[in-house]
Amino acid sequence: MSKSHISTEDFVTAELGLLTEKEKALEQSSNDSSSRSSSAGSSDETSRGNWSGRLDFLLSCIGYAIGLGNIWRFPYLCYKNGGGAFLIPYTIFLVLCGIPLFFMEVIFGQFVSLSPITIWRICPLFKGVGYGMVIISGIVCVYYNIIISWTIYYLYHSLRAVLPWSMCNNPWNTDLCYVRTGLNATSPVNITTTTLAGNVAVAVQNVTKMMTASEEFWERHVLRRTSGIHDMGELRWDLFICLFIAWVVIFLCLCKGVKSSGKVVYFTATFPYLVLLILLVRGLTLPGAGSGIKFYLIPDFNKLKDFQVWGDAAVQIFYSIGPAWGGLITMASYNKFHNNCYRDAMIVPFINCGTSIFAGLVIFSVLGFMAHETGVDIANVVTHGPGLAFVAYPEAMTTLPISPLWAVLFFLMLFTVGLDTQLCNEPIRIQGHR
């Protein structure tokens, strides 16, 4: 064999060996980089934290979706917009908007495990959406904690033999106060005076706005509203202490991140259902409860022709389920990568809507009893917003035997419902920069 031939074979063998070594080196480098990235990812996951149990995330989402709006907003909207007929557009928007958006945000947050601001690295153009979520959640945290402080204040005043909003002989009451419930019920009286117009006596009725004892307790004792924004009023130390207690409770629930809040929701997400069930059983045994529930659920299908009904249904879906607020992204970011978020996205929205209907049954069964006892049309008892939780329903509590017990249960339920929402909004505001 020629020398040139041997040299060629040696050269080819050397080249093949060199390529093999390069392939091994590249493979080893790839393995090292992948191991480094996986270890970095696991360390990031460990430092960020995860839900400690399978139900932590599900219960947190249920607590986040089920808020005060389910108790004081949905029942009123359902009555106002056709009773049971309102459930038709409500269900349609739940299927078309609520569930898809809920699933999108949950799967988005679970996939990248980032906060509502940093998650928009995927598309920096929309980073302002993340800042908007954090700002909205911060505003909601402030006013929700005010509501929680009112709940604590009412809870404190419920711990006595006679509820203070059941009578008119308190220091804050005026001559315009009247009681329309209980044994000492009084009615508003219109004062009629007689004046002379020429030689003809003319009866003039002075129409004065009377206020129930519960309204005066709310307006004159709790809020102490002034004549306008130019009069800031005095510092309410009692409400300040209640607000301080509310913030301390929030801090204690979140001091260890999802490890502590994940445990708290086992109580705060389930306790309201227990109280609602107790109040419903009690409400159904009262006379007049059936008329209240009929008033709440009887369909008025003519209302479906009104565009406002469909608008209210859509707004309520976004208000109750909470897409685009950042809460779902934040909670899902603590999920493990392979968590079954599709299952959660199917369960939570339906539980939320079912809770709204259930809470309405509780509220209107007691309000129907109140209308039956006092002879007042239930249409004049129904109110919207804080008035339902802090005026109408507390007044209805005074008609029940052992009224302080039912008042304590009701306001304790409001406290846990508000706390649930805060436990999901606060992490958004705190970790929005991460």
Buried (B, 14 or more C-beta within 10 A) or exposed (E): EEEEEEEEEEEEEEEEEEEEEEEEEEEEEEEEEEEEEEEEEEEEBEEBBBBEEEBBBBBBBBBBBBBBBBBBBBBBBBBBBBBBBBBBBBBBBBEEBBBEBBBBBBBBBBBBBBBBBBBBEEEEEEBEBBBBBBBBBBEBBEEBBBBBBBBBBBBBBBEEEEBBBBBBEBEBBEEBBBBBBBEEEBEEEEEEEEEEEEEEEEEEEEEEEBBBBBBBBBBBBBBEEEEEEEEEEEEBEEBEBBBEBBBEBBEEBBEEBBBBBBBBBBEBBEBBBEBBEBBBEBBBEBEBBBBBBBBBBEBBEEBBEEEEBBEBBBEBBBBBBBBBBBBBBBBBBBBEEEBEBEEBBBEBBEBBBEBBBBBBBBBBBBBBBBBBBBEBEBEEBBBBEBBBBBBBBBBBBBBBEEBBEBBBBBBBBBBBBBBBBBBBBBBBBBBBEE
